[in-house]
Amino acid sequence: MANAVKKTISLPADLAREAEAQARAEGKTLSGFIQEALRRARVAHGQQELKGIQGFWSRKARDKGILTERDLERFLRS
């Protein structure tokens, strides 16, 4: 990893033991395990953000009576 940056973090003892055990069980280093967990958290956050955006625009469409693709086509042509 050419651009790795070392960081020191603190974890509660029970969480540290859990993370170490899980990393061993998956055949990973603790560092690799934490990296993957952070990547997954980033993806999950992005998915939640997307759901919020979709919900917002779905409500806007419903407010305009757009319920189907055909409704959308008509709306866009008008």
C-alpha positions in Angstrom: 0.0 0.0 0.0 2.0 2.9 -1.3 0.0 5.8 0.2 -0.9 4.2 3.6 -1.1 6.6 6.5 -0.6 5.3 10.0 -3.2 6.4 12.6 -3.6 5.5 16.2 -7.1 4.9 17.4 -8.7 3.8 20.7 -11.3 1.1 20.9 -13.1 -0.2 24.0 -11.4 -3.5 25.0 -14.3 -5.7 24.1 -14.6 -4.1 20.6 -10.9 -4.5 20.1 -11.0 -8.2 21.0 -14.0 -8.7 18.7 -12.3 -7.0 15.8 -9.1 -9.0 16.3 -11.0 -12.3 16.6 -13.0 -11.5 13.5 -9.9 -10.5 11.5 -8.2 -13.8 12.5 -11.4 -15.7 11.5 -11.4 -14.0 8.1 -7.6 -14.5 7.6 -7.0 -10.8 7.6 -4.8 -8.4 9.5 -6.5 -6.1 12.0 -5.6 -3.2 9.7 -7.1 -4.9 6.7 -10.2 -5.8 8.7 -10.7 -2.2 9.8 -10.1 -0.9 6.3 -12.8 -3.1 4.9 -15.2 -2.1 7.7 -14.6 1.5 6.9 -15.1 1.0 3.2 -18.4 -0.9 3.9 -19.5 1.9 6.2 -18.8 4.4 3.5 -20.9 2.4 1.0 -23.7 2.0 3.5 -23.7 5.7 4.1 -23.9 6.4 0.4 -26.8 4.0 0.0 -28.7 5.7 2.8 -28.0 9.1 1.2 -29.3 7.8 -2.1 -32.4 6.4 -0.5 -33.1 9.8 1.0 -32.7 11.6 -2.3 -34.9 9.0 -4.0 -37.5 9.5 -1.4 -37.4 13.3 -1.8 -37.9 13.1 -5.6 -40.5 10.4 -5.3 -42.6 12.7 -3.0 -42.1 15.5 -5.5 -43.3 13.3 -8.4 -46.3 12.1 -6.4 -47.3 15.6 -5.5 -47.4 16.4 -9.3 -49.4 13.2 -10.0 -46.5 11.3 -11.6 -47.0 7.7 -10.5 -45.9 5.7 -13.6 -43.4 6.1 -16.4 -46.2 7.0 -18.7 -47.2 9.8 -16.3 -43.6 11.0 -16.4 -43.4 10.9 -20.2 -46.6 13.0 -20.4 -45.3 15.5 -17.8 -42.0 15.9 -19.7 -43.8 16.5 -23.0 -46.0 19.2 -21.5 
